[in-house]
Amino acid sequence: MEFTAKQIAEFIGGRVEGNPDATVHTFAKIEEGKSGAISFLSNPKYTQYVYNTESSIVLVNDDVKLDAPVKTTLIRVKNAYECVAKLLQMYEAARPKKKGTDPLASISASATLGTDVYIGPFACIGDGVHIGDGTQIYPGAVVGDGVSIGCNCKIYPNVTVYEGCRLGNNVTVHSGTVIGADGFGFAPNAGGYDKIPQIGIVTIEDNVEIGANTCIDRSTMGSTTIRKGVKLDNLVQVAHNVEIGENTVMSAQVGIAGSTKVGSWCMFGGQVGLAGHIHIGDKTFLGAQSGVPGNIKGDTTLIGTPPMEPKAYFKSQAIFRKLPELYKQINELQKKVDELTAKNNGTAE
């Protein structure tokens, strides 16, 4: 499909500078631009590329000032990054969706499928499963007994959804993710450990996206809950009975221990670790590799282990780098103090 600069500007509320009839049919990074592609410029570090890019159209912010003429057609908008996201969503929605059930899929006779559902080869759909309209189950995915999946979901290859779990509408789960495996529950005894049965489920609300190879454990009792709008990156671990609030986002390798409650609109950088049975308030922003041993009230930005305000953290790191030198100076001072003490004691005698 092709779109003109004029059509795109009307869709995103932008202003055309250049040829309104310039057409595009694909996307490209501004430094790798090519004819027929649309690019965007939101980071000033990439401004140099706008002058020579081969892209037919470039989205730029209203406040961008250029020092020389450009050959591409510009569309000026308030926020180029947000606008390109909208265009990518439109592009994705225009792509044809797969429909129908492959003969190599295993589908229980008691499962109910909505309209325009796709079940790929070697996917396995268990007893009593309900799959909503327009949902796509890709090859090799396993949907356990009694699972409910809403409308317009995408379950990518080799995802496993254990029995009884609940997924809302517009949920995307990327390859290799496991939803509803047993929580890590063991009771020590004289001879080792007794497994504590995990009889709960996982509930995932609407508009959630879960990255590849992420694990969300079922609860001991009740439900591990992922609220609407949550976005989890690859390789995230969510333990049993955890609750993640609405529109919270987590980067790769975040780990959350059992029964922790995370508020809404939080943002966690890569490799953040949260202890169990704690509460993280709304709008908590944690820098990468932060380790959180206790509660956080929210409306704050923290980094480090234990987490602290960024300014204090970076000051502490500056001091930490000097510790070997400071340690040497302290030892030298201690020797001088000992020498003076010994000398004074000798004088006193």
C-alpha positions, 0 to 999 in steps of 0.5 A, spaced: 500 500 500 502 507 498 500 513 502 502 520 500 505 525 504 498 529 504 494 523 506 499 521 512 499 529 514 492 529 515 492 522 519 497 524 524 495 532 524 502 534 521 504 540 516 507 538 509 514 541 507 515 539 500 512 535 495 505 533 498 504 528 493 510 524 495 509 517 496 511 511 501 510 504 502 515 502 507 519 504 513 526 505 514 531 508 519 533 515 517 541 513 516 539 508 511 533 511 507 531 509 501 526 511 495 519 510 497 520 509 505 518 514 510 523 515 516 523 520 522 527 524 526 526 525 533 533 525 536 538 531 535 544 526 534 541 524 527 539 531 524 546 530 520 542 525 516 536 529 514 540 533 509 542 527 504 537 521 506 534 518 500 527 517 504 521 520 500 518 523 507 521 524 514 517 526 520 520 531 524 518 535 530 515 542 529 521 545 533 527 542 529 531 548 525 535 546 519 541 549 517 540 547 509 535 545 504 533 538 504 531 534 498 526 529 502 519 531 503 518 533 511 512 532 515 512 537 521 509 534 527 509 535 535 512 529 536 515 525 531 516 519 535 509 518 537 507 519 530 511 514 527 508 509 532 501 511 530 503 509 523 507 503 524 500 501 528 496 503 521 501 499 517 501 493 521 493 493 522 493 493 514 497 487 513 492 481 512 491 476 518 491 469 517 485 465 518 483 458 519 485 451 522 491 447 520 489 440 519 496 438 523 493 442 529 490 438 535 484 441 537 479 438 543 472 437 541 470 441 547 474 447 545 470 453 542 473 458 537 470 464 535 470 467 528 476 468 524 481 465 528 487 462 526 490 455 529 497 454 526 500 447 525 502 443 531 499 447 535 495 444 541 488 446 544 486 443 550 479 441 553 474 446 554 478 452 551 475 458 549 478 462 544 475 469 542 474 472 535 480 474 531 485 471 535 491 467 532 495 461 535 501 460 531 505 453 530 507 449 536 503 453 541 500 449 547 494 452 550 492 448 556 485 445 558 480 450 561 484 456 558 480 462 556 483 467 551 480 473 548 479 477 542 484 479 537 490 476 541 497 473 538 500 467 541 506 466 537 510 460 536 512 455 542 508 459 547 505 455 553 499 457 557 498 452 562 491 450 564 486 454 567 489 461 565 485 467 563 488 472 557 483 478 556 483 482 549 488 484 544 494 480 548 500 479 545 505 473 547 511 472 544 515 466 542 517 461 548 514 465 553 510 460 559 504 462 562 502 459 568 508 454 570 508 452 578 510 458 582 517 456 586 514 453 592 517 448 597 517 447 604 524 444 607 523 438 611 528 433 615 530 430 608 529 435 603 523 439 601 516 438 600 513 441 594 507 446 595 502 445 590 500 451 586 493 451 585 491 458 582 492 461 575 494 467 571 490 472 569 492 477 564 488 483 562 487 487 556 492 490 551 498 486 555 504 485 551 509 480 553 516 479 550 519 472 548 522 467 553 518 471 559 515 466 565 509 468 569 508 463 574 501 461 577 499 463 584 499 458 590 492 460 591 488 465 587 491 469 581 498 472 579 495 478 575 497 482 570 493 488 569 491 492 563 496 495 558 502 492 561 508 491 557 513 486 559 520 485 555 524 478 554 526 474 559 522 477 565 520 473 571 514 474 574 513 469 581 507 467 584 501 471 587 505 477 584 500 483 581 503 488 576 499 494 576 496 498 569 500 500 564 507 498 567 513 497 563 519 492 564 525 491 560 529 485 559 531 480 565 527 484 571 525 479 576 520 479 581 519 475 587 513 472 590 507 476 592 510 483 591 505 488 588 507 493 583 503 499 582 500 503 575 505 506 570 511 504 573 518 503 569 523 498 570 530 498 567 533 492 565 535 487 570 531 490 576 530 485 582 524 486 587 524 482 593 518 478 595 512 480 599 513 488 598 509 493 595 511 498 590 507 504 589 504 508 582 509 511 578 516 508 581 521 509 576 527 504 577 534 504 573 537 498 570 540 493 575 536 496 581 535 491 587 529 493 591 529 490 598 523 493 601 517 498 600 517 504 595 511 509 596 511 511 589 512 517 585 519 517 585 525 515 581 531 511 584 537 507 582 542 502 585 542 497 591 538 499 595 535 504 591 536 511 592 535 518 588 540 518 582 544 524 584 546 521 591 547 514 587 552 518 582 555 521 588 556 515 591 559 511 585 564 517 584 566 516 592 566 508 591 571 509 585 576 513 590 576 508 595 582 504 594 586 511 594 582 513 600 584 506 604 591 507 602 591 514 605 587 512 611 593 507 612 598 512 612 595 516 616 594 511 621 601 509 621 603 516 623 598 517 628 601 510 631 608 513 631 606 520 634 602 516 639 608 512 641 613 518 641 608 522 646 608 516 650 615 515 650 616 522 652 611 522 658 615 516 661 
